Amino acid sequence: MNSLKSWIASFCASLAFASGVWAQEKPNVVFIFLDNFGWGEPGFNGGGIIRGAPTPAMDALAAEGLRLTNFNVESQCTPSRAATMTGRYGVRSGNHTVPLGGGVYGLTQWEVTMAEMLKDAGYSTAMYGKWHLGWSEGRYPSNQGFDEFYAVETTDVTVWRQLAGFAEAGMENPVVMQGKAGEPATVARDYDIDYRGLIDGDLTEMAIDYIGRKSNEDDPFFIYLAYTNTHYPNIPHPDFDGVTGNGVWADILHQTDTYIGRVVQALEDAGVAENTVVIFTADNGPEAVPVGNANVSPTPPVQGSAGPWRGTLFTSLEGSLRVPFAIKWPGRIPAGSVSNDVVHSMDLFPTLAAFAGGEVPTDRAFDGIDQSAFFVGDQPNSGREGVIVYMGEQIFGVKWKDWKVLFKENTTAFSPTETFDTPRVYNLLNDPHERESVLFPHTWAAEKALPQLQEHLATFVTYPPIPPGTPDPYIPPNQ
């Protein structure tokens, strides 16, 4: 009996030791989030050289980790970023569309962000780049779990000063903001056309500096590196202007890949690459180019590539909703793995919580699914089979595996929305351009896909969405 007690005590001690080691080995997280970067841009999805520039850094992340070919986001920047940060569809937080008209918008402080979850789990946190989730006191990244930030609201604002009528309108000039948790945010500088081509280089240097500073500390770190490219206007850094000989887009593709390579190399140089999760993806599919508006000053929009998928951002098509994705964690995520299973950016919140020992909020509707077992290869398939297709606060349809059921559809960001008396059903394997409805004879696909929508809608009875523009403090009606 004494020997059994001794063995149990020894076993418990070993468990405690193992738990302590795991706590010390919480992975750092570098989350690289591009803006309006289509599925077909990186080499690992067939882009790269056919887009004018190889992408060795992006391709290395895919080769050394997991590549997802059916990674989904929302159709617009703000809901996509809100969903990613909170693990909840953008409509739940009142961020279902890009804000227009000024005033208070963004995340209420009641929302729990990915950064707040990681902060509570013992992480140092930093955000550099495009925020677009609130641009007033109380709504900056430093109010949502980030220890420090250097950010812009969005990027098309940089051309405003060049346009007729702006100076006479009496509007404030767009700016870059910076701040630290617990302190008021301050203006860092103007965000004008002269700085448009420079900012991503500065964001890269800030991320590299943060890696150097935090790698010598005991706490793990989280960097949300939200690059401004490839959002309009497309202006390369002077160091990259003309280097490919293949035009502006190729120069920016090469520039962005180079910056990513520098960040990854900084992890190697700091000796922390082996225990750092690096995520590479984007908020939307490619930029929408308005027909007949190619002479917008100072640079015309450039059409991005969604690869085999049709559509751009602000549409219900796969070109809008499906973006490139790679995640690398040496020794944990099997190198060279690939899957076409459905995953959504909302899943990153609970997945990182599992990796970091963080907690997912349980007092609200939460849409993200923990994909940690799937990512590390312990589970053969994604924990998710489908997603709801939103356009603003309207539900356009649902996806289920390789099938898509749409009640409404818009083929471009500038075309009218069609509403169908009977839904359209697309087989995305056979028809990636979503042109031929196969409702008959594949009515079964609609019957299989639609129950998830019923379950989704039922959650709004218990957890009503937060109205857009809701000020702080927000108190849910069911509390």
N, C-alpha and C positions, 0 to 999 in steps of 0.2 A: 504494500500500500504506500509506504514511504517513497519507494522508487517511482511509483505511478505519479504521486504528487510532485516529485522532483521533475519528472518528465513533462508534466503539464505546465509547471512553473517555467521550465526552460523553453517550452514551446511558445507560451504566452510572451515571454521575454523576446524571443526571436521575432514574433509578430510585431511587437512594439518597435523593435529595432528596424524591421522592414518598413513599417509605417513611417518611422522617422526619416529613413533614407528617401522614401518616396516623396515625403513633404519637402525635403531639401532638394529633390530633383524635379520639382515642378518645372515644366518646360517654359522657357521664354517664348513669346509669341510675336512674330512680325507679320502683320496683316497688310498686304499690298493690294490696294483697291483702286483700279483704274476707272476713268470716267468715259462712258460711251465707247467702250472698246469691244468690237465685235468678236463673235466666236471664231471667225476665220482669220484673225490677224496673226496669232503666234504660229511659229513653225510647227509646234506640236499638234496643231489642228489643221495643218496643210497650208498655212500662210507663210510668214517669214519671207523667204526669197521671192515668192511669187507676188508679194506685196512691196518688193523693192529692197528689202534688207533682211538678212538672217536674224534670228532671235535666240542666240545660244544660251543666254541666261534664263529666259523663260523656258526654253526647251529642257534645260538641265533640271529645273524644278520638277517638271513632269517626269523626266527620266529617272530621277532619284526619289520619286514619291508616287502619289496617286493622281491620275488624271481622270476627271469626270467629264464625259461628253454630253451629259444631260443635267447640267447644273443650271438652276433657274433663279431668276430675280424678278422684281416688279418692272412694270413698263415705263416708269418715270423715275427720275433721280431721287426725289425726296422720299416717296414711299419705299423705294428700294433700300435706301440708306436707313430709314426708320425700321424697316423689317429686319435688316441685318443687325442693327445695333440692339434691338429689343427682343428679337425672336418672335415677333408678333406682326401680323399683316399690318401694313401702314394705315389702313382704315381704322384699326382699333385705337390708334394713338392720335387720330385726327390729322394724319399726314398722308392722306391718300392721293394727293396731287402736288405738283410743283406750285409753291405759293406765288400768287400774284396779288397785287393791290396793297402790299405793305402791311403794317400792323404786326401784332404778335402772332407768331406761328412756331411750329417746331414741337419738340418733346416737352411735355410738362415734367416737372421734377419728380412727380409720382412714378414715372416710368423708370424701370431698372434697365440700364444699358449693359452691354457686354463689358465695358470698361469698369462700371461699378461692381459688377460681379467679380471681375478679376481683382479689383482693388480690395474688395472684402476678403479675397482669397490670399492676400499678401503681396500683390504685385505693385510695382511702380508702373505708371501708365503715362503715355504721351500720344498726342494726336498732331499730325502735320498734314495739311492739305485742305481738301474741299469738305466742308461740314454740311451745309444745306439743311440743318435740322433746328434752326432757330438762330436769329441774328439780332438779339437784344439782351439786355442784362437779365441773367437768370436762365438763358437758353444757350449759352456758349458751351463748348466742350468741357471747360473747367467746372461747369455746373452739373456735368453728367458723368463724373468719375475719372476724368483725366487730370493728372497732376500738373501738366503743362500742355500748352497748345500754341500753334501758329497756323492760322487758318483763314480761308476765304469762304464766302457764302456760296458763290458759283462763279463761272468764268465768262459767260457771254457778256457780263456787265463791263468787261474791259474795253469793249468797242463803243460804249455809249457816248463817251466824250467826243468821238469822231463823227457822230451822227447829227444831222441837222435837227435843230429844235431842242436838243438835250440841255445845252447851256441856258437857254431861255426858260426852261421848265422849272428851274429853281430846285432841282433834286440834288441830294448829297452825292458826292463822288464815291464810287466803290472803294473799299479799303481792305487791307489785311489786318486782322485782329490777332492779338496774342494775350496770353494770360497764364496764371497759375491758380490752382485750387485755393479757395479761400480769399482770393484777391479780386478786385474789379478788373475786367478785361480792358485792355488799352489798344489804341490804334498803333500798329507797327509801321505802316506806310500806306501810300496810295496803291490801289490795285488797278493800274492803268495798262495801256497797250504796250508801253515800254517794258513793263515787268512781266507781261504775259509769257514771253518766251524764256524768262529767267527763273520763274518761281519753282519749277520742278527740280532744277539743279539745287536750289536752296533747301528744298524739302529733303532732298537726298543727303545733303551735308548735315542737316539737323538730325536725321535718323542715324547717320553714322556716328555723329558726336554722342548721341544718347546711348548707343550701343557701347561706345568706349567708356562712358561714365558709369553706366549701370552694370557692366560686366564685372566690375571690381567690387560690387556690393553683394550682400547675401540674398537679398530679395530678387525673385525673378522679375522680368520686365515684359511689358506689352506695348508695342508700337503699332498704332493705326496710321499707316502711311497711305493717305488717300490722294494719290497723284491727280493733278488737274487735267492731264492729257488722257484721252484724246478728244476732249471737248472743244467745240468751236470757241474762239478762233484758233486755228492751228498755226502756231508760230514756233519754229524750232529755236533752241538756244543758239547763240552765235557760234559756239564751239562745234555745233552739229549742222549748221546751215549749209547745205550743198554737199555734204560729205559723201552721200551715197550716189549722187549724180542721177537719182531717180525721182526727184521731186520732194516737195514738202512732207508728204505723208511718210515716205520711206525714211526721210531724215528723222522725223519724230519717232517712228517705230524703232529705229536704231538707237536714238537718244534714250528712249524709255527702257529699252533692253539693257543698255549700258548702265543706266542708273540702278536698275534692279541687280545687275551683276556686282556693282560696287557695294550695295547694301549686304548682299550675301557674302561677299569677300570680307566685309567688316566683321561679320559674325565669325568667320574663320580666323581672322587676325586677332580677335578678342578671345579666342579659345572656347567659344560657347556654341558653335554651330551644331555640335552633336546633340545638344539638348535644347534646340530651338525649333519650334514649329513655324514654318514659313508658309503662308497662304498667299496665293496669287489668283485674283479674279477681277471682276468688273461689276459696276452697278447696273448697266444697261447694255443693250446691243448698240450698233453703230448710230452715229449722228444722222438725223433726218435732214436732207438737203431740200429746201423749198425750191420748187421749179420756178424759173424766171426770176430768182433772187440771187443769182450768182455774182452780182457786182456789189454785194454788201461790203462796205469799207470796214477795215482795211484789207481783209483777205476773204476770198470766197470760201464757203464751206467745202470740205473735202469728204467724199463719200467713203465711209468705212466698209468693211466686209464682214458679213455674217456667215461666210462660208456657204454651205449648201442650203441654208435656211433663208426664207424670204422675210423681208420686213426690216424696219428700223425701230428705234425707241419710239414710244408713244403709239405702238400698235399692239394688237393681240396675237401677232404672228411669232413664230419661234425665233426669228431674227431679233426680235425685241427681248424675249424672255430667256433665251438660252445664251449663256456667255462662257468664255473659257474659264477653266478652273484647274488648279494644281495645288497640292498640299504635300509638303515634305517634312518628315520628322525622322532623322536617321536612326536606324535600329528599331523603330516602332512601326512606322508605316512602310510596308514592303515596297521596295524600289521597283519602278516599271509597271506598277499595277494600273489597271484602267477599268472603268465601268461605264455603262450607258444607263444605269439605274437612275431614277429621279431623285435628286437632292435639291433643296432650296436653301438660299442664303440664310433664312431664318434658323436653319439647323446648326449653323456655326456657333451660335450662343450656347445651346446645351452641350454641344460636342466639346467646345473649349472648357466648359464647366467641368465636364467629366475628366478631361486631361489635367485640369488645374486644381481639382478638388473644390470647385466653386459650387454655389447653390443656384438653382433655378427658381424664380418666384412661383409661388403656388396660390397666390391670392387674386389671380386674374386669368383670363383666357390666354393661353400660351400655345403658339402654333409650331414652334421649332421642335424637331425630333433629334434626340441624341444619336449621332452617327458614329460615335467613337469606336464601337466594336466593328462596324463596317469599315471604317477608315484603316484600322490597324490589321485588318484581315482575319479577325476572330469570327466574323459573321459574313456569309457569302454575299448577302444582298443588302441594299439600302433598307432602312426602316420605314421609308416613305414610298408610297405607290403613286401619289398624285398631288396636285396643287390646284388652288382656285385661281382662275385667270381674272384679275381685276384690271379695270381701266378707270382710274379715279375711284369713286365710290361705287361704280357700277360693276356688277359681275357679268363678264362676257362669256364665261364658260368654265370648263374644268379640263385638266389633263389627268390621264390615268395611264401610267407606263408609256407605251408608244402610241397611245390614242389621244385624240383631242376632240372635245365636244364644245361647240360654240353656239351660243344663242344670238350673239352680236359679233360684228367683225368690222374692223377698219383696216384697209390695206396700206395706207400711208398715214403719217402723222397729220396730214392736211386734208385727208379725204373724209367725206361724211361717213357716219356709222350706219351700217346695214343691220337691221333686226330681222330675224328669221322666224317664220311661223312654225317651222319644224327645224330642230337643231341640225347643224352640219357636223358630220363626224369625219375626222381625217385620220388616216393611218400614217403616222409620221415616218415610218420606215420606208414605205412605198411612195409616199407623197410629201417629201420634206417642204415643198413649196405651198402646201395646203391649198390646193386648187380644186380637187375632186372630192366631193362629199360621198362617203360610202355608208350613209345611214342605212340604206338598203343594199345588201342584206345584213349589214353589221349592226343592226339595232341592239344586239346584245352588248356591244361595247358601250353604248350610251347607258344602258341599264346597269352596267358594272361601274361606270365612272360617276354617275350622278349621286349615289348615296352619300359620298363624302361631302357634297354640297349641302345636303339636308343636315348632316351633322354639324357642318360649319355654321350654317344659319341659326341653328338652335342655340349656339353659344351666346348669341347676341341678346337673348332673353335674359340670361343671368348676368352677362357682362356687356352692357351697352357700350358702343364706341364713344370715345371722347370727342366732343364737337370741335371742329377746327377753330383755332384761335382761343381756346380755353386758357385763361390766365392761371398762374399759380397763386395760392395753393389749390390743387385739384383734389377733391375727395370723391371717390366713386360712389354712385348712388346706392350701392348694395352694402356700404359700410357704415 
